Amino acid sequence: MSLPSVSTLTVAVLAGGRSSEHDVSLSSAASVRDGLLAGGHEVAWVQIGEDGAWRHEGRRLRVCPGEGLLGADVVFPALHGPFGEDGTVQGLLESLDVAYVGSGVAASAVCLNKVLFKQLMRAVGGVPQVHFVGVREEHWAARGSEVLAQIARLGMPVFVKPAHLGSSLGIVKVADSEHVADALQDAFAHDAVVIVEAMAPGLEVECGVLGRLRSEADTAEQALASEPGEIVLAGGWYDFNAKYAPGGMELRLPARISATAAQRVRELAVAAFNHAGCDGLARVDFFVDGEQVLVNELNTMPGFTPTSVYAKLMQRSGFSYAELVDRLCRLALERRERSRAHRH
């Protein structure tokens, strides 16, 4: 297979989706569309409703395995959360036999499941992370006192989160053990799996990871890491409002951490990206306390507006927004070409 001309691509942008992050996805996708158009590419807009229906130019879209999507060279799934960032849409795109931006089925599924991601990082070793307890709804129902005892060993306060939601949705900070059970019950309304994390000291730091193209001379590393950025909150903690409300947070570049800690952040960001089997892009979140660096989580499709953290981190690394989305499409094409070289 030969890659399409380097000048112009036709890119199908997937927007919206079934998850509670539908509106966030619409914003990300609109920015991706504008960035692609600014780079001289053609865009086919596909909006996924909260009912799960795919629509193009106002009409419901029908797809057939093996026949691609609207004749696009690449699909950019600017989707966040379940039914978009969790491997489900990625599996459909694999069936359609079309190149797509971002991680594949397995990595997408693992990374959106916060418990599974942390278990993987623990299994591979060498990835220090925040202490946590993963709780399944059926285990909580059958052995509630045992679960509470495990959580108590984390100390207080703790953060209780649905395992599969992004954008800090559904997170509750629990200051004392008496309210843990209620927080778990509330979280189970969103997800059958819940993660409880210990409070970590230090600064909240984020690092962008971006894949390398084959044409680049330095191919010793499969991905490059941005300069770390520090999340500075106007008040409270990093919940949904802090991320998306005007003035809720500020990204400080460079982060107020030592050169040694910054290098460790970059190394661990790439290590987590590789261990999880990610492709294309990711944003890895950390807590940094002096020289101690802890991985918190990895987001395979972070918010993607020009003012989002990931775009700002990559801009600091020398990539304009239009260059960034173009590069991600090229990486998707290269991955599809590599995949087609193997027998299945």
N, C-alpha and C positions, 0 to 999 in steps of 0.2 A: 504493500500500500504506500502510495506517495502522499505526503502531506499537502494540504491545500496551499495555495499561493500565500507568501508571507505578507502580501499587501492587504487583502480583504478576506474576512471570514463571515459566514452567516452563523449567528449565535442565537439559539433559543434560550431566553431567560425565563426561568420558572419563578413565579412570584406568589406570595400568599400562603396557602397551605391550610391544613386542618387543625393545626395546633393553636394554643393560646397566644403564640407569637406571630399570628397571621399579619397583624398590622406592622410589626417590626420588619417582617419579611418584605412587605410591600415597599417600605422605605428603602431597604437594602437593594431590592431588585430594581427600583427606579434609578437608583444611583449607578448600579452596574450597567443598566441600559444606556444611561447618559454617557458613562465613561467609554463604553464600546463605540457608541456613535461618534464621540469626540476622537476616537482612534481610527475612524474611517471604516468601521465594520457595519454590517447589516444586522438588525435585530428582529427576531420574531418573539413577540410578547405572549407568554402563556400564563394565564392567571388561574390559580387553583383556589376554588372557593372553600369556605369553611364547611361546605357539604362534601368536599373531596372531589368535586367535578373539575375537570380541566377544560378551559375555554380559550379559544384563540379567535380574535376579531369578533367577539360576542357570540360565537357559536361553540357548542360543546365539541370537544376534540376527541376523535377516535384514533387509537393507535393499534398497530399490528406488530407482533414480535418479528424482529429481523429487518424491519423496514424503516428504521430511523425515526426522527421526529421533525416533521415539516421541512425536510430536506436540509436541515441544519448541519454544519460541519461540527459544531460543538454545542452542548447544552450547559448552561450555567445555572445550577439549582440554588438560587439565592433563598434557601428555605431554612428556617430555624426550628429546632425542637422536633417532637415526634411527628411521624408521617412526612418527613422531609430530610431530616439530618440524622436519622437513625438507621439508615441502610435500606429502608423500604423503597424510597424513590430510586436510590442507587441500583437496587436489584431490578427495578422496572427498566431503567436506562440500559443496564447490561442486556436485558432481554431484547430491547429495541435495537441493540448493536450500534450504539452511538457514543462518541467520546463525550465525557462530561467532566466538569471542573470539580476538584476536591477529592476526598478520600473515597475508597470503594466500600463495598457492602460491609465487610467484617470490621474495618477500622471505624466506620461511621457508627455501627451498632455498639461496639465496645466503648467508644469515647462518650457517647451520649448517656450511657449507663454509668453514672458516677461511681457506683460500687464496683462494677466489673473493671472499670479503668484502674481504680486504686488497687484492686486485687492483682491485676496484671503488673502494675508498677512494683508491687511488693514481691511478686513472683520472680521477676527478672533480676531483682536486686540492684543496689546502687542508686536507687531513685528515692531520696528522702522525701517524706510527705507528711501531711497533717494526719494525726491519729483520728481514726474513724470507727464507726460500727455500722454495718449494713443490716437492715431489718426487712424481712419479707412479711407481708401482711398475715399470712397463715402462721408464721412462726410467732408473731406478736400475739395472735389470738390464742395459740396453744401454750406458749411459754412466756407470758408477759413479764413475770417477776425475774426470770433469767435475763431477758432483754434489758430490763431496767438496771440490773446489776452490772451488766456489761457497759452500759452507757455511763453509769456512775463512776466507773474507773477513768473516764475521760476527764472528769472534773467539770466544774461549771465556770462560765456559761458554755453552752453548746449551741450549734446551729443545726436545725432539723430541716431537711430538704427532700422534696420528691426527687428520686434518682434520675428521672429522664427529662426533666424540664430545664430549659436554659433561661437566659436573661434574668436570672435571680428570682424567677417567679416561684411563689409558694414557700419561700424561705422564712423560717421563724427563728429568732434568737431567744433562747430559753435561759433565764438567769438562775433558776433554782430547780432542784430535782422534782419538786411537787407539781410542776407544770409540764414535765416531759411527756407524760402519758397523753395529755390533751393535745400537745403539739404533734405527736405521732398520729393520733386519730385524724387530726386536720390534714396532715400530709398524705395519709392514705386515701383521702378523698380525691387526690390528684393522681396517685400512682400506687401500684401494688408493691413497689420497692422504695424504701426510704433510706437515706443516709444521714447519720448523725455525726457531726464533726466537732472535734475539740477546737476551742478558740486558740488561734495561733498568734503569738506576739509579733511585733515588727510591722514593716511596711507592706502594703499590697502592691505587687509589682507584676507587670505583664510583658510578655515577649512574643513577638510575631515570628513565625517560621514560614519560609517560602522555598519551594522546590527550585532546584537548579536545572537549567536546560542542558541538553547534551552538547550544544555548541560552545558552552562556556569552557574556557581553558582549565580552570581549577575545578576538577570533578572529584577531588578527594572526599568531599562531603556531599551527600545527596541533597542537602538542604542548608540554607543559611538562616541565621537568627538575627533579629533586629537588635538595636540597642534597647535595653530594658527601659520601660516607662513606669512611672509611679502613679498610682491612683490616689488622688487627694480629694477627700470627701468634704462637702460643705457641712455635713453633720450626720450623726448616726452611723450607719454601716452600708455596705455596698449592696443594696436591694434594688428592685426594679426601678423605683423612682430615682434613686441615685444615678442609675445608668442612663435613664432616658428623659428625666425632667430637666428643663433648662436650669443650669447652674448647680445641678446635683453633684457633679464631680468634675474634676480637672485632671487632665493627663499631664504630668510633669516630666519633661525630657531635658536632660537625662535624669534618671531616678537618683535620689540622694542615697546611694549605696556605694561601697568601696569598689575599686577597679577589680579586686579579686572576686567579690560577690557578683558583680556584673558579669564577669567571665563565667562564673559558675552557673548563673541563670541561663546564659546562652547555651552552655554545654548541656545542661539538663533539659532545656527546651528541645534541642535537636534529638537528644537521647529519648525523651518521651515520645516525640514524633515518630522516630524510627521503631521503637519498641512496639508501639501501637499499630504500626504498618500504615501510617498516614501517607497521603499524597497531596501534592499541590500546596496546601496552606493549612495553617493552624494558628491559634493563639493559645499560649500556655500561661496559666496564672500561678503566681507564687506568693509566698510570704517570706520576707527577708528581714532577719533580726541580726544586725551586726554581720558576722560572716556565716551565719546559719541560713541556708536556703532550703525552703520546703516547697515541693510541687503541690498545688492544690487541685487543678483540673486542666483539661485540654478541650478546646472548642474547635471542631473541625470546620464549621462555617460561622465564624464570628460576625457580628454586626458589620455591614459593609457600606455604610454611607461614607462620603469623604471625611466626615467629622468623627467617624467611629474610631475606636482605639486602634484596631488593626491597621486601617488605612494610614493613620497618623504615624504609627510605628514604622511602617514600610516607607512612608514618605521620608522619614528621618534617615532611612537606609538608602535613599536615592531614587525611589520609584514613585513617579507621579501616579495619580489614580488611573489614568488611561493606560499607562505602561503596565501597571499592576494587573488590571483585568485582562489585558492582551497577553501578558506572560502566563497567566493562569490558563487561558485557553490553549496556548502553545503546549503547556505541560500536559494538558488533557489529551491533546492529539498525540504527543509522544508516548504517553502511557498506553493509549489504544493501539498504537503501532507495535509497541513491545508485546502487548497481549496477543495480538494477531500472529506474532512470530512463533507462538507455542501451540502445540496440538492440545485440544481439550477433549 
